[in-house]
């Protein structure tokens, strides 16, 4: 394991004889939730609690944990420390921060988890004191590999999403990376009651709705009010267009000021016409592919 011997040495320096306080329920590893389509990449945050019981304690000197996933459903692409970790030691990074996607050798098999080990200060002169909760520690990017079989007809209701868990674990690496924090010279294991598994949901796109391109305010006609509706939403806290695909008059996959400008140029300076579907309601031709939604549009 790359860097593991150095990590263990650092923990031993900090924890002395590495005594374990098994009764405490202070250390929690909490993983976020995300949702996306098959093939998409999503970023999930890992947050740490060091005083989940709320009883205070000595300064935090280091920690480690693993996050396990099902490699048949998702793939860990990358893992990076947050900006908070990079500046945690009086504006500087920790003395030691080691992140691995396990197993770290391709010959050992498909990666099935991510580990992070931190020693704040090898000289043991800096600690997180008092211990805190809600420390944003790690950002892990996953590729969603296996979702449900989506219907060929985009107007059909989709099947249920595929769900998979991201769970704090102590079974990754060789030797195994345990979930502990080093506090006040003692190694304290994570507490299940203070930890949280994350959930990844891989879903089909929602059923497509017919709409009229350019009709941002959904009044079934296109005029100057639609360009103004887009600008009001973007810059003056106006209501979000009920059908973002309709508001995307130039069909570039986003809704921004260029859509309002496109609207005005089409109407007043012989600019290009709205993209399909126009001048009648229809489905998005999905070229280019975008992620805009159409929650409601009164075509019928």
Buried (B, 14 or more C-beta within 10 A) or exposed (E): BEBBEBBBEBBEBBBEEBEBBEEBBBBBBBBBBBBBBBEBBBBBBBBBBBBBBEEEBBBBBBBBBBBBBBBEBBBBBEBEBBEEBBEBBEEEBBBBBBBBBBBBEEEEEEBBBBBBBBBBBBEBEBBBBEBEBEBBBBBBBBBBBEBBEBBEEBEEEBEEBBEBBBBBBBEBBEEEBBBBBBBBBBBBBBBEEBBBBBBBBBBBEEEBBBBBBBBBBBEEEBEEBBBBBBBBBBEEEBEEBBBBBBBBBBBBEBBEEBBBBBBBBBBEEEEEEBBBBBEEBBBBEEEEEBEBBBEEBBBE
